[in-house]
């Protein structure tokens, strides 16, 4: 799973090079640059010292997450400061490996400076290429040419599906699903999708809201009166769990690592973390929370009377025609499932010792590019939830304009979600206005799939080109 963390996330907090500070630098920018400096160093003690000084709750699990992301990104540089006030800053940053991200930092106070929230997420390149594809055929040719031109450690390993108004523009796979047995990836290969599972959890909650069994703005205790921490259950609403403003924290902690293979059900996760208090007043800031989606999954089980996996299979996968999406335990020998490969000291190694027992409502399931396309079609058709509820889930909030209720909100009015962890990366982008759906899954470290979506997005034909092709 991932913190976007991802999943994620905190999965998408990133680093940048420290530049000279102007005399009129705001407190928010000063703190941000100090974090970037510590982050970029890759030194655990410096990252811990930063969060000890500026974090409202000390380092917590920030150090591990920052170091993991530092390893994934390889460092960043500030490209542009988009917004900058005394307490709020939004910075566009460029990853050394060519990707782009946007980071946001908010201060709860300036004297002394205390961080209220800090998040990051991937974005498309800020300067869209003027050399867009002429039409869909040209788009497919350009993507194939780009992928075929990649080599060595950067060679793409995964599958890509591009659709336009219901027509498949490109569906192709590259690389190996299993290097030891030399099994190639195909368009039917099942890839681990990380935090992309959160979309299924969101839809399941919305379905139960639609049926009158749940309400977005009522607290957890309404349906779960014996939740271990009553204060948390009486404060946090389903909406706050869905948009990561509940303060419920993460699951990737030393405590989890010590019990990784024994933590098998959603109830097992609650045994580990159920006594934990909220990290901040719910609804006051956004902090990516995988545990929040564990709680949502458990609510689905309590209200529906079915296991989470049974519910999503019956009410999401089967109605959408998704026959190759599942969350079976990792120890099962599943034909057609890709092995995830992460960068180790001596090259690529299987990510087996980093995986959970099985996928959960927070992430870690398996799917194919065609199944995720079917999911996108079912969402847009109203087959899974009403258009009104989908619209509510795919628009941002006052705290974060780029995240809704279990869905990222894309700059072009689209929506989707990504997933990333060692050996895992995937993206689904649904663009109703242009009619494009982009699905990329990879069995490699982030940001292989995310970078590929950026490339495809930058090459999409302009609206006038598409209109001319139709006439």
Secondary structure, 3 states (H helix, E strand, C coil): CCCCCCCCCHHHCCCCECCCCCCCCCHHHHHHHHHHHHHHHCCHHHHHHHHHHHECCCCCCHHHHHHHHHHHHCCEEEEEEEEECCCEEEEEEEECCCCEEEEEEEEEEECCEEEEEEEEEEECCCCCCCCCCCCHHHHHHHHHHHHHCCCHHHCCCEEEEEEECCEEEEEEEECEEECCCCEECCCCCEEEEECCHHHHHHHHHHHHHHCCCCCCCCEHHHCCCCCCCHHHHHHCEHHHHHCCCCCCCCCCCHHHHHCHHHCCCHHHHHHHHCCCCCCCCCCCCCCCCHHHHHHHHHHHHHHHCCCHHHHHHHHHHHHHCCCCCECCCCCCCCCCECCCEEEECCEEEECHHHCCCCCECCECEEECHHHHHHHHHHHHHCCCCCHHHHHHHCCCCCCCCCECCCCEECCCCCEEEEEEECCEEEEEEEECCCCEEEEEEECCCCCHHHHHHHHHHHHCCCHHHHHHHHC
